């Protein structure tokens, strides 16, 4: 299989709100848009972030419409502390404060206006010797 592009497609009630949030706070730009649809690109993300309006008859499978339980959109960054401070200053809702897992995953989580959870992570030295490798 040869993959030529990648995207994550999120079914949300307010496409414009999520798209505006990702453009303002995460640096995405609009690649294309239509009624109930917006595809965003970022030169460093490696995939398009697509928002589809909940209730579109073209969304398939219908059984997945409006369901994103447990979904996290995760980006690895160079300085998670600086991004945390910047985003808090911009008024972003932080739903999980900065924390570091024993295996060296330092992260925080935030939510967009539709409740989509985004996580920014930076890999640091493990705090538990069991994970030192």
C-alpha positions in Angstrom: 0.0 0.0 0.0 1.2 3.5 -0.9 -0.4 6.2 1.2 -0.3 9.6 -0.5 -2.1 11.7 2.1 -3.6 11.4 5.5 -6.5 13.0 7.3 -8.5 12.7 10.5 -12.2 13.5 10.1 -14.2 14.7 13.0 -18.0 14.9 13.1 -18.9 18.0 15.0 -22.1 20.2 15.5 -20.3 23.5 14.6 -17.7 23.1 11.9 -16.9 26.7 11.7 -16.2 26.9 15.5 -13.7 24.0 15.5 -12.0 25.2 12.3 -11.6 28.7 13.6 -10.2 27.4 16.9 -7.6 25.1 15.1 -6.6 28.0 12.8 -6.2 30.5 15.6 -4.5 28.3 18.3 -2.8 25.6 16.3 -1.7 27.3 13.2 -3.8 25.3 10.7 -4.9 26.9 7.4 -8.0 26.2 5.3 -7.3 23.9 2.4 -10.9 23.7 1.3 -14.4 24.2 2.6 -18.1 23.8 1.7 -21.4 23.8 3.5 -20.9 21.5 6.6 -17.3 20.7 5.7 -13.8 22.2 6.3 -10.4 20.6 5.6 -7.4 22.2 7.3 -3.7 21.7 6.6 -0.5 22.4 8.6 3.0 22.1 7.1 4.2 20.1 10.0 1.2 18.0 11.0 1.5 15.2 8.4 -2.3 15.1 7.9 -5.3 17.2 7.2 -7.7 18.0 10.0 -11.3 17.7 8.6 -14.5 18.8 10.3 -17.8 17.4 9.1 -21.1 18.7 10.4 -23.1 16.3 12.5 -26.2 15.1 10.6 -24.8 15.2 7.1 -26.5 12.5 5.0 -23.3 11.8 3.2 -21.4 10.9 6.5 -20.8 7.1 6.5 -21.1 4.9 8.3 -24.2 6.5 9.8 -23.6 4.5 13.0 -20.4 6.6 13.7 -22.1 10.0 13.3 -21.5 12.3 16.2 -19.4 9.7 18.1 -15.8 10.5 19.0 -15.7 9.0 22.5 -12.2 8.7 23.7 -10.7 10.4 20.7 -7.6 12.5 21.2 -6.0 14.6 18.5 -2.3 14.6 19.6 0.6 16.7 18.4 4.2 16.3 19.6 5.9 19.7 20.1 9.4 20.9 21.0 8.5 22.9 24.1 5.2 21.8 25.7 5.6 24.2 28.6 5.9 27.2 26.3 2.9 26.1 24.2 0.9 25.5 27.4 1.6 29.1 28.6 0.9 30.6 25.1 -2.4 28.8 24.8 -3.6 29.7 28.3 -2.8 33.3 27.5 -4.9 33.0 24.4 -7.8 31.8 26.6 -7.8 28.2 25.5 -9.7 25.8 27.8 -7.1 23.5 29.4 -9.0 20.3 30.4 -5.9 18.4 31.8 -3.1 20.5 33.2 0.5 19.9 32.5 1.7 16.6 33.9 4.6 14.1 33.3 4.1 10.4 33.1 6.8 8.2 34.6 7.8 7.0 31.1 8.6 10.6 30.0 5.5 11.8 28.3 4.9 15.4 29.4 1.6 16.7 28.1 -1.6 18.7 28.6 -5.0 18.6 27.0 -7.3 21.2 25.8 -10.8 21.3 24.2 -12.2 23.2 21.3 -15.7 24.8 21.2 -17.2 21.4 20.2 -15.5 19.5 23.0 -12.9 17.9 20.7 -9.8 17.1 22.9 -6.4 18.0 21.6 -3.2 16.9 23.4 0.2 18.5 23.1 3.1 16.3 24.2 6.8 16.5 24.6 9.0 13.5 25.3 11.4 14.1 28.3 13.6 11.9 30.4 11.6 9.2 32.3 11.1 9.9 36.0 10.8 6.2 36.8 14.0 4.1 36.4 11.9 1.2 35.2 11.3 3.2 31.9 14.9 4.3 31.4 16.2 2.5 28.4 
